[in-house]
Amino acid sequence: MPKLPRVTVAKMMRALKRAGFVIARQKGGHAFLVNPATGARCVVPQHVGDLKVGITAGILRQAGIPRHEFARLLRGKR
């Protein structure tokens, strides 16, 4: 299993959008995303700087995206 990288919020959002997620709403410092095809939901905090590895793992768990798939999404492949 690949190690999770520290990523910025922008990279995380880009990867989730490649996976089919769209922003459902935003409140304060959090964006709420949903995947219309699967019904999966996740919350991404809008922090400055890199997200911690634990936060990244939690987002991926909510989204139902395995680590190897996330690595592929970060590289820009659908």
PyMOL commands that set and color helices and strands:
alter all, ss='L'
color gray80, all
select helices_A, chain A and resi 9-18+53-63+67-74
alter helices_A, ss='H'
color red, helices_A
select strands_A, chain A and resi 22-27+30-34+41-45
alter strands_A, ss='S'
color yellow, strands_A
deselect
rebuild
show_as cartoon
